[in-house]
Amino acid sequence: MKTASLNNMLFILLYTCLASASLATEIQDGEETGNPLSNSSLANCQSTHNSEAIFKIDSITINTQPIFDEDAPDAITLHKWANALHVITKPFVIAERLPFDEGDEVTPADIVEAEALLRRERYIANADIRAEFNCASSRVNLHATTYDNWSFIPSLSFSRSGGENSTIVGVREDNLLGLGIRSTFRYRQDEQRSGYQFAMRSAFPWVRHSNVSLALADNDDGELYSFAFDKPFYHLGSTYSILAFVQSNNRIEDIFQNGDTRNSLSVDELNLRAAYGIQINANNEQTQRLIMGVDRERIEFAAGLDSVTQQGEFFDRLAIISALGLNENSLAFVPQSRDFIYPWIGYEFVQRDIHVMQDIYFIRQPEDINLGWEFYVQVGVELNSDAAGIGTHTQFRLRKGAFLGEALLLASVDLQSILNTDIKNFARIDGQLEYFYRASPLLGYYARLSGTASENQFRDRPIVIDDDNGVRGYPLQYQHGDNRFSASLETRFYTGYNFYQLFELGFAAFADVGRASGGEFSSLNEDGDILASAGFGARLYSNKASNPGVVHLDIAMPLGDGESVNSWEWSIQLRRGF
């Protein structure tokens, strides 16, 4: 989860979101989204064409709109100021993000997907593509209208999560000069480090649907350099993909447990990836792809005890060593360094079944939920190993959504393994099931069940239960283990209140349970039982700002009795959803 910044809330409240019906029921055809299936011109074609009929595009017109509707009944002077200060997205930027051109053949499903692709951009609040179909000639004229987000986010922020504070000072622009360029410069201080960060991401003008990104950081514990060129499988009909990625990062990484810093690691990391993919089979509903690449992953560790001592927050190392049955010179807390070089091949299957919904993760915002199967498997062969036999790197990913009566279910499974290399055999599987149900316009219910099982989990990437991972109100990386489960129940209240087009307001009451167990470090947990908490909070969401996510203002009451657990914990966070 991303830690919220207070300016994300203040900007929504004070600066025109300058940081700014049915939970499991689709938006009615044509309502808010401009679904082309609702067009009367297409409806007149139903006698001779089905909903997947193919049309040739005669023309595409693009109309880019500002942030606020100044003619709305609740328009205020602030809206006019924001529109005047904002540079509207250039039409050619929108044209480059569309998955088709004049002269191409499309189906109504392609047009729905195009709207979803535009809404995926941070600088776009909503997209509406209207289609004028000519049934006799099987031709269509498309009219695309986009509505901008406020994209300039000055940052003077404070946030709190898991009992830890974070401060950010800087500026971010997600649509520089209306060109869709994302740039960030800021100073950040949190529980891990402090320093200056710069990042930029832009479309690459000579290769359509591609992006280049650059990130630089100069922190008190090290430096980061990152560059990527990425031309993804942008839409269902994309025929190839390219990826080149390089990142160098050295830093001090603190591992927490029981509310304190358990140990500190000096990390020197290098990641390289080159990949190329091709479409091997496709139709209007699904696609199959083959991707080939090579990865280099080198990460070296050393003890960073000086950092821990300076913080004054650390475990009694001798007590830990004694509990683990180790001697004083043991490197039990230092992960084994990893150095992998492996070519790999992957297969991807994507089924397109996009439903335009609302009140799933956000509030009164069109959300594009794909209920079709998404499947990916990747196998690589290790080249840099002295182990006997063939070393392998395997990844597996599965996504699926479905309606259960009037409820929505979303499921995911992820599996990763590294076998027969110079490190201990590693395997991990994660699964999650989410349930959404809207009982009335004002009331909704949400449930989540998540689980993780692992063998020889990397010590620098611990499996934990904390405020950000399963049970709200507990300290950062509070409970450790090789295995984990967590569950949440929420009652969600939708007020329908919109504050001058700036943000939507909601409330939630929640209860969480979870436990991390097993493995060498679980014996150090001050509370090894199932953890639980309950609480309530407000939710603020703006569909007029480029900050993704929903601001949570929560008060959580942990039910555990550990010494480092407070009787209640407040937090301000920017989370993925409601």
Helices and strands as residue ranges (DSSP letters): H 6-14, G 36-38, H 40-43, E 55-65, H 77-85, H 91-97, E 105-106, H 108-119, E 124-134, E 139-148, E 152-161, E 164-176, E 181-189, E 194-203, E 211-219, E 222-231, E 240-257, E 260-282, E 286-303, H 305-311, H 317-323, E 338-351, E 354-357, E 367-370, E 374-381, E 392-404, E 407-419, E 426-438, E 443-455, E 464-465, E 479-480, E 483-499, E 503-517, G 522-524, E 531-541, E 550-558, E 569-575
